[in-house]
Amino acid sequence: MADEDESGLKDVLEAQYVHNEFLIEICDDYERDAFIEEEVDYDNEDVMVDVDEEENTNKFLIHNPHIPWNLMKPQVGERYASLVELKTCLTNYALANGLQLRCGRNYRLGSLVNSNWIAKQYGRKIRQNPSRKLVDLMESILKKYKCIVPVGQCSRAKAKALGEVETTLIDHYGKLWDYGEEINRSNPGELLSAVGRDATNQIYPLAWAVVEVESKSSWKWFLEYLMEDIGLTDGFGITIMSDQHKGLVEAVKDVFPLVEHRQCARHIYANFKKKFTGIQFRALFWAASKAGTPEEFQCVMQEIKGFLTKHLTI
């Protein structure tokens, strides 16, 4: 069945094949054979700048890489920022018009449809759904671009798209301290932030802002924008965890009157240990904060009171 589909697609492409002056002019070989996988290192391509900027600015068209893929049409004399742009334009034009293309001569374009191209076109969708099957990816490319690609090509494209995420995340996390220092340098003041916790107990950022001073008015301004952005109303069904800043506590009451507002145990303990020191008080405090039921919490609190009474008596 697969052989019949491939044969039928080749017949369609053969029927759509047209003689194209632009492609003939820039390519030595203009064939209608199936695409041949040939990996091209897009990251190490030289930029094609071979025209004097001052004398020739108005003589040549400049390619617009942001137009829809199926509307791209290369023209003789058109300028491209890099070989990557030229390859992308040629690939999109060939696919939109049912052409099979291999280019030779000085440009060394090779096969235009390869795993790098697939990773670029489908990278975001792959990262959004890493479990997507390769056969689904092949069918999507066939349906949208009328192009048959082997499963190995899709496998390499998927690996590159997911590998790009890991590299990007590592690079970004490596710059967090630099980001923080730049924020403090260019925006002197106090940093307000809000983070969320999802169903898998993972923390993710929601919003942040730099204000002149941490106060009730600045927190109220921040919370009102947060409420608008994430679609909250009176806070019903939401739990907020925070430190014990008085301005924040009062702002939460005004903006989210029905919210469950709780203070962070670490901040409470920072104040608790100023008065009650020692390993015993520390252990009892954290036992109370981690209690799973009201009865367990009351039991620990009674133990704290008993220990406190004995300690003061002695």
VEXDREN-2710 file (C-alpha; in Angstrom, 1 decimal):
% VEXDREN-2710
k/r/px/py/pz
1/MET/0.0/0.0/0.0
2/ALA/2.9/2.3/0.8
3/ASP/4.5/1.6/-2.5
4/GLU/1.2/2.5/-4.3
5/ASP/1.0/5.8/-2.4
6/GLU/4.6/6.7/-3.2
7/SER/4.1/5.9/-6.8
8/GLY/0.9/7.9/-7.0
9/LEU/2.6/10.9/-5.4
10/LYS/5.5/10.7/-7.9
11/ASP/2.9/10.8/-10.7
12/VAL/1.3/13.9/-9.3
13/LEU/4.7/15.6/-8.9
14/GLU/5.6/14.6/-12.4
15/ALA/2.4/16.1/-13.7
16/GLN/3.0/19.3/-11.8
17/TYR/6.6/19.7/-13.0
18/VAL/7.1/22.9/-15.0
19/HIS/10.2/24.4/-16.7
20/ASN/11.4/27.2/-14.5
21/GLU/13.9/29.8/-15.7
22/PHE/15.1/30.9/-12.3
23/LEU/15.9/27.4/-11.1
24/ILE/17.7/26.6/-14.3
25/GLU/19.7/29.7/-14.1
26/ILE/21.1/29.1/-10.6
27/CYS/21.3/25.3/-10.7
28/ASP/23.5/23.0/-12.9
29/ASP/21.2/20.0/-12.1
30/TYR/17.5/20.4/-12.3
31/GLU/16.1/16.9/-11.7
32/ARG/12.8/15.3/-10.9
33/ASP/14.3/12.4/-8.9
34/ALA/13.2/11.8/-5.3
35/PHE/14.8/13.9/-2.6
36/ILE/18.2/12.4/-1.4
37/GLU/19.1/12.9/2.2
38/GLU/22.2/15.0/2.5
39/GLU/22.9/16.6/5.9
40/VAL/23.8/20.2/5.7
41/ASP/25.4/22.1/8.6
42/TYR/23.1/25.2/8.7
43/ASP/25.0/26.7/11.7
44/ASN/28.4/27.0/9.8
45/GLU/27.2/28.5/6.6
46/ASP/28.9/31.7/5.4
47/VAL/26.7/34.8/4.9
48/MET/26.2/35.7/1.3
49/VAL/27.2/39.3/1.1
50/ASP/28.9/40.0/-2.2
51/VAL/27.3/43.3/-3.2
52/ASP/28.6/46.8/-2.3
53/GLU/26.1/48.1/0.1
54/GLU/26.3/51.8/-1.0
55/GLU/26.3/51.4/-4.8
56/ASN/23.9/48.5/-5.1
57/THR/21.3/49.0/-2.4
58/ASN/18.6/50.0/-4.9
59/LYS/19.5/47.6/-7.7
60/PHE/18.5/44.3/-6.1
61/LEU/15.4/43.0/-4.3
62/ILE/15.8/42.0/-0.7
63/HIS/14.2/38.7/0.2
64/ASN/11.5/38.8/2.9
65/PRO/11.8/35.6/5.0
66/HIS/8.6/36.3/6.9
67/ILE/6.1/35.7/4.1
68/PRO/4.0/32.5/4.1
69/TRP/6.0/29.5/3.0
70/ASN/3.8/28.7/0.0
71/LEU/4.0/32.2/-1.3
72/MET/7.8/32.4/-1.5
73/LYS/9.1/32.8/-5.0
74/PRO/12.8/33.4/-5.7
75/GLN/13.8/35.9/-8.3
76/VAL/17.0/36.5/-10.3
77/GLY/19.1/39.1/-8.5
78/GLU/17.2/38.8/-5.2
79/ARG/19.5/39.3/-2.2
80/TYR/19.5/36.8/0.8
81/ALA/21.0/37.4/4.2
82/SER/22.5/33.9/4.3
83/LEU/22.6/30.6/2.5
84/VAL/20.1/29.4/5.1
85/GLU/17.5/31.9/3.8
86/LEU/18.2/30.9/0.2
87/LYS/17.8/27.2/1.0
88/THR/14.6/27.8/2.9
89/CYS/13.2/29.9/0.0
90/LEU/14.1/27.3/-2.6
91/THR/12.7/24.5/-0.5
92/ASN/9.4/26.2/0.1
93/TYR/9.1/27.3/-3.5
94/ALA/9.8/23.8/-4.8
95/LEU/7.4/22.1/-2.4
96/ALA/4.6/24.7/-3.0
97/ASN/4.9/24.1/-6.8
98/GLY/5.4/20.3/-6.8
99/LEU/9.1/20.5/-7.9
100/GLN/11.9/18.1/-7.1
101/LEU/15.2/20.0/-6.9
102/ARG/18.9/19.4/-6.5
103/CYS/21.4/22.2/-6.9
104/GLY/25.1/22.0/-7.5
105/ARG/27.8/24.3/-8.7
106/ASN/29.3/26.8/-6.2
107/TYR/26.4/26.9/-3.7
108/ARG/26.5/23.2/-2.6
109/LEU/22.9/23.2/-1.7
110/GLY/22.5/19.5/-1.9
111/SER/19.1/18.0/-1.0
112/LEU/17.0/20.8/0.2
113/VAL/14.6/18.7/2.3
114/ASN/16.5/17.0/5.1
115/SER/16.3/16.5/8.9
116/ASN/17.6/20.1/9.6
117/TRP/14.7/21.5/7.5
118/ILE/12.2/19.3/9.2
119/ALA/13.4/20.2/12.6
120/LYS/13.1/23.9/11.7
121/GLN/9.6/23.6/10.4
122/TYR/8.2/21.2/13.0
123/GLY/10.5/22.0/16.0
124/ARG/7.9/23.8/18.1
125/LYS/5.3/21.1/17.5
126/ILE/7.7/18.4/18.4
127/ARG/8.8/20.1/21.6
128/GLN/5.1/20.7/22.6
129/ASN/4.4/17.0/22.0
130/PRO/7.7/15.0/22.4
131/SER/5.7/11.7/22.3
132/ARG/4.4/12.3/18.8
133/LYS/4.9/9.3/16.6
134/LEU/7.3/9.5/13.7
135/VAL/4.7/8.1/11.3
136/ASP/2.4/11.0/12.3
137/LEU/5.2/13.4/11.4
138/MET/5.7/11.7/8.1
139/GLU/2.0/11.9/7.3
140/SER/1.9/15.6/8.2
141/ILE/4.8/16.4/5.9
142/LEU/3.2/14.4/3.1
143/LYS/-0.2/16.2/3.6
144/LYS/1.2/19.7/3.9
145/TYR/4.2/19.7/1.6
146/LYS/3.4/16.8/-0.7
147/CYS/6.8/15.4/0.0
148/ILE/7.8/11.8/1.0
149/VAL/10.4/11.7/3.7
150/PRO/11.9/8.5/5.3
151/VAL/11.4/7.6/8.9
152/GLY/15.1/8.0/9.6
153/GLN/15.0/11.6/8.5
154/CYS/12.1/12.3/10.9
155/SER/13.9/10.5/13.7
156/ARG/17.0/12.7/13.3
157/ALA/14.8/15.8/13.0
158/LYS/13.0/14.9/16.3
159/ALA/16.3/14.3/18.1
160/LYS/17.6/17.7/16.9
161/ALA/14.4/19.6/17.9
162/LEU/14.5/18.1/21.4
163/GLY/18.2/18.5/21.7
164/GLU/17.8/22.2/20.9
165/VAL/15.5/22.5/23.9
166/GLU/18.1/21.0/26.3
167/THR/20.8/23.2/24.9
168/THR/18.7/26.3/25.1
169/LEU/17.6/25.6/28.7
170/ILE/21.2/25.0/29.8
171/ASP/22.3/28.2/28.1
172/HIS/19.5/30.3/29.7
173/TYR/19.9/28.9/33.2
174/GLY/23.6/29.5/32.9
175/LYS/22.8/33.2/32.5
176/LEU/20.4/33.6/35.4
177/TRP/22.9/35.3/37.6
178/ASP/23.8/37.7/34.8
179/TYR/20.1/38.5/34.2
180/GLY/19.6/39.2/37.9
181/GLU/22.6/41.5/38.1
182/GLU/21.4/43.4/35.0
183/ILE/17.9/43.8/36.5
184/ASN/19.4/45.2/39.7
185/ARG/21.8/47.5/37.8
186/SER/19.3/48.9/35.4
187/ASN/16.2/48.9/37.7
188/PRO/17.2/49.8/41.2
189/GLY/14.4/48.9/43.6
190/GLU/12.5/45.9/44.9
191/LEU/11.7/42.8/42.9
192/LEU/8.1/41.5/43.2
193/SER/7.4/38.0/41.7
194/ALA/4.8/35.3/41.6
195/VAL/5.3/31.6/40.8
196/GLY/2.9/28.7/40.4
197/ARG/3.0/25.0/41.2
198/ASP/1.5/22.5/38.7
199/ALA/-0.1/19.1/39.2
200/THR/3.3/17.4/39.1
201/ASN/4.6/19.6/41.9
202/GLN/6.8/21.6/39.5
203/ILE/7.3/25.4/40.0
204/TYR/7.0/27.8/37.1
205/PRO/7.1/31.6/36.9
206/LEU/4.0/33.6/36.5
207/ALA/5.0/37.3/36.7
208/TRP/7.6/39.7/38.0
209/ALA/8.1/43.4/38.3
210/VAL/10.6/45.9/39.8
211/VAL/9.1/48.6/41.9
212/GLU/10.6/51.5/43.8
213/VAL/9.7/50.1/47.2
214/GLU/7.8/47.1/48.6
215/SER/4.6/48.4/50.0
216/LYS/0.9/47.7/50.1
217/SER/0.3/50.0/47.1
218/SER/3.0/48.3/45.0
219/TRP/1.8/44.8/45.9
220/LYS/-1.8/45.8/45.1
221/TRP/-0.8/47.1/41.7
222/PHE/1.1/43.9/41.0
223/LEU/-1.7/41.6/42.2
224/GLU/-4.3/43.5/40.1
225/TYR/-2.3/43.0/36.9
226/LEU/-1.7/39.4/37.9
227/MET/-5.4/38.9/38.4
228/GLU/-6.2/40.3/35.0
229/ASP/-3.5/38.3/33.2
230/ILE/-4.4/34.9/34.5
231/GLY/-8.1/35.4/34.7
232/LEU/-8.7/35.4/38.5
233/THR/-11.6/37.2/40.1
234/ASP/-12.1/37.2/43.9
235/GLY/-9.6/34.4/44.5
236/PHE/-12.1/31.6/45.2
237/GLY/-10.4/28.2/44.9
238/ILE/-6.9/29.7/44.9
239/THR/-4.2/29.4/47.6
240/ILE/-1.5/32.0/47.9
241/MET/1.7/31.3/49.8
242/SER/3.9/34.3/50.8
243/ASP/6.1/35.8/53.4
244/GLN/4.7/37.9/56.2
245/HIS/5.2/41.3/54.7
246/LYS/2.3/43.5/56.1
247/GLY/1.8/45.3/52.8
248/LEU/1.4/42.1/50.9
249/VAL/-1.0/40.6/53.5
250/GLU/-3.2/43.7/53.3
251/ALA/-3.0/43.9/49.5
252/VAL/-4.2/40.2/49.2
253/LYS/-7.2/41.0/51.4
254/ASP/-8.2/43.8/49.0
255/VAL/-7.6/42.1/45.7
256/PHE/-8.5/38.5/46.5
257/PRO/-10.9/38.6/49.4
258/LEU/-11.9/34.9/49.1
259/VAL/-8.4/33.5/48.6
260/GLU/-6.8/31.0/51.0
261/HIS/-3.7/33.0/52.1
262/ARG/-1.0/31.1/53.9
263/GLN/2.4/32.2/55.1
264/CYS/5.6/30.3/54.1
265/ALA/6.9/28.1/57.0
266/ARG/10.5/29.0/56.3
267/HIS/9.7/32.7/56.9
268/ILE/7.6/31.9/60.0
269/TYR/10.5/29.8/61.4
270/ALA/12.9/32.7/60.8
271/ASN/10.9/34.7/63.3
272/PHE/10.2/31.7/65.5
273/LYS/13.8/30.9/66.1
274/LYS/14.6/34.4/67.3
275/LYS/12.7/33.6/70.5
276/PHE/12.8/29.8/70.7
277/THR/16.2/28.4/70.0
278/GLY/17.6/24.9/70.1
279/ILE/17.3/21.6/68.3
280/GLN/14.2/20.5/70.1
281/PHE/12.2/23.6/69.2
282/ARG/13.4/23.3/65.6
283/ALA/12.3/19.7/65.3
284/LEU/8.9/20.4/66.9
285/PHE/8.3/23.4/64.6
286/TRP/8.8/21.5/61.4
287/ALA/6.8/18.6/62.7
288/ALA/3.9/20.9/63.2
289/SER/4.3/22.6/59.8
290/LYS/4.3/19.2/58.1
291/ALA/1.3/17.8/60.0
292/GLY/-1.2/16.3/57.6
293/THR/-4.3/16.6/59.8
294/PRO/-5.7/19.0/62.3
295/GLU/-5.4/16.4/65.0
296/GLU/-1.7/15.8/64.3
297/PHE/-1.1/19.5/64.3
298/GLN/-2.8/20.0/67.7
299/CYS/-0.8/17.1/69.1
300/VAL/2.5/18.6/68.1
301/MET/1.4/22.0/69.4
302/GLN/0.6/20.5/72.8
303/GLU/4.0/19.0/72.9
304/ILE/5.6/22.4/72.1
305/LYS/3.6/23.9/75.0
306/GLY/4.6/21.2/77.3
307/PHE/8.3/21.5/76.3
308/LEU/8.0/25.3/76.7
309/THR/6.5/25.1/80.2
310/LYS/9.2/22.6/81.3
311/HIS/11.9/24.8/79.8
312/LEU/10.6/28.0/81.5
313/THR/10.1/26.2/84.8
314/ILE/13.7/25.0/84.8
END
